[in-house]
Amino acid sequence: MGRVCIIPWCRVESFDTQKVPGNSRAMIRVLLAEDQAMVLGALSALLGLESDIEVVGAAADGETAWRDVQRLKPDVLVTDIEMPSLTGLELAQRIQRHEMTTKVVIVTTFARPGFLRRALDAGVAGYLLKDAPAENLAEALRKVHRGGRSIDPQLALDAWSEADPLNDRERQVLRLAGEGRSAGEIAGQLNLSQGTVRNYLSEAIGKLGVGNRIEAFRLARQKGWL
């Protein structure tokens, strides 16, 4: 997908895929979620060239993407991991929790086993890197739409080599602490007491075997657990 990102002049053209001669494949309705406008435009242009894929919407942040998933009910959501308001992993978890039929394909720069493991736990059907050949995306969407998975084999193997020791709440608290939030600010945002926040941070630091919250944040980030 990185090869797509080098075409900053690309734009989305009107393209009626239903009228393409000889189009015998089932139409795949796709929603895009990506906070970088250039990448979003490139993805839209790339998929617009496929006769059996229709881009039904595009969102620049996680909450907008979640509303669009509920409203548009796409066959596949193509999303980045890092986005404002909701990450791609949190979007996948919501879709899984609400038992929606939309399949999730993540397109990211993060070739970290921890991210992939969390994605698989959230029911993600595809995990592609942005530096993969551009043509891989369309084929991945077709495979996922048919009920399969599209994940790099080596990355999938690495994902199970080291388990993520953090639970969801510890991860949430540690991420906010790493962003510079105080215990009071974290408590207010997550509706917890300050003592509970400190306990979660202490547990995370102990599990990761480091000396403080900053080291814990850096290590967990490096491993792909945040």
Backbone hydrogen bonds, N-H to C=O, Kabsch-Sander energy under -0.5 kcal/mol:
donor,donor_aa,acceptor,acceptor_aa,energy
2,G,130,K,-9.9
3,R,132,A,-0.5
4,V,1,M,-1.0
5,C,1,M,-1.3
7,I,4,V,-1.6
10,C,7,I,-1.8
13,E,11,R,-0.5
17,T,15,F,-1.2
19,K,16,D,-1.3
20,V,17,T,-1.3
23,N,20,V,-1.5
24,S,22,G,-1.1
28,I,52,D,-2.8
29,R,27,M,-0.6
30,V,28,I,-0.6
30,V,54,E,-3.1
31,L,76,V,-2.4
32,L,57,G,-2.3
33,A,78,V,-2.6
34,E,59,A,-2.4
37,A,35,D,-0.7
40,L,36,Q,-2.6
41,G,37,A,-2.5
42,A,38,M,-2.1
43,L,39,V,-2.7
44,S,40,L,-2.2
45,A,41,G,-2.4
46,L,42,A,-2.6
47,L,43,L,-2.6
48,G,44,S,-1.8
49,L,45,A,-0.5
49,L,46,L,-1.2
50,E,47,L,-1.6
53,I,50,E,-1.1
54,E,28,I,-2.9
56,V,30,V,-2.5
56,V,54,E,-0.9
57,G,30,V,-0.9
59,A,32,L,-2.5
62,G,84,P,-2.6
65,A,61,D,-2.0
66,W,62,G,-2.4
67,R,63,E,-2.2
68,D,64,T,-2.4
69,V,65,A,-2.5
70,Q,66,W,-1.9
71,R,67,R,-2.2
72,L,68,D,-3.3
73,K,68,D,-0.6
73,K,69,V,-1.6
75,D,29,R,-1.5
76,V,29,R,-2.0
77,L,103,K,-3.3
78,V,31,L,-3.0
78,V,76,V,-0.5
79,T,77,L,-0.6
79,T,105,V,-2.3
80,D,33,A,-1.7
83,M,81,I,-0.7
86,L,84,P,-2.4
88,G,81,I,-2.3
91,L,87,T,-2.1
92,A,88,G,-2.2
93,Q,89,L,-2.2
94,R,90,E,-2.1
95,I,91,L,-2.4
96,Q,92,A,-2.4
97,R,93,Q,-2.8
98,H,94,R,-2.4
99,E,96,Q,-1.3
100,M,95,I,-2.3
103,K,75,D,-2.9
105,V,77,L,-3.1
106,I,126,G,-2.8
107,V,79,T,-2.3
108,T,128,L,-2.4
111,A,109,T,-1.1
112,R,110,F,-0.6
114,G,223,K,-1.2
115,F,112,R,-0.7
116,L,112,R,-1.7
117,R,113,P,-2.7
118,R,114,G,-2.0
119,A,115,F,-2.3
120,L,116,L,-2.8
121,D,117,R,-2.2
122,A,118,R,-1.4
123,G,120,L,-1.6
124,V,119,A,-2.5
125,A,104,V,-2.1
126,G,104,V,-1.5
127,Y,150,S,-2.4
128,L,106,I,-3.3
130,K,108,T,-2.3
132,A,129,L,-1.8
136,N,133,P,-1.8
137,L,134,A,-1.4
138,A,134,A,-0.6
139,E,135,E,-1.3
140,A,136,N,-2.3
141,L,137,L,-2.5
142,R,138,A,-2.1
143,K,139,E,-2.2
144,V,140,A,-2.7
145,H,141,L,-2.5
146,R,142,R,-1.6
147,G,144,V,-1.6
148,G,143,K,-2.6
150,S,125,A,-2.2
152,D,127,Y,-0.8
156,A,152,D,-2.4
157,L,153,P,-2.2
158,D,154,Q,-2.4
159,A,155,L,-1.7
160,W,156,A,-0.6
160,W,157,L,-1.0
161,S,158,D,-1.7
162,E,158,D,-0.5
171,R,167,N,-2.3
172,Q,168,D,-2.2
173,V,169,R,-2.6
174,L,170,E,-2.6
175,R,171,R,-2.3
176,L,172,Q,-1.8
177,A,173,V,-2.3
178,G,174,L,-2.4
179,E,175,R,-1.0
180,G,177,A,-1.7
181,R,176,L,-2.0
186,I,182,S,-2.6
187,A,183,A,-2.5
188,G,184,G,-2.2
189,Q,185,E,-2.1
190,L,186,I,-2.3
191,N,187,A,-0.9
192,L,187,A,-2.2
197,V,193,S,-2.0
198,R,194,Q,-2.4
199,N,195,G,-2.0
200,Y,196,T,-2.3
201,L,197,V,-2.4
202,S,198,R,-2.5
203,E,199,N,-2.5
204,A,200,Y,-2.4
205,I,201,L,-2.6
206,G,202,S,-2.3
207,K,203,E,-2.6
208,L,204,A,-1.9
209,G,205,I,-0.8
209,G,206,G,-0.5
210,V,205,I,-1.7
216,A,212,N,-2.2
217,F,213,R,-2.6
218,R,214,I,-2.5
219,L,215,E,-2.4
220,A,216,A,-2.6
221,R,217,F,-2.4
222,Q,218,R,-2.4
223,K,219,L,-2.2
224,G,220,A,-0.7
224,G,221,R,-0.7
225,W,220,A,-2.8
226,L,220,A,-0.7
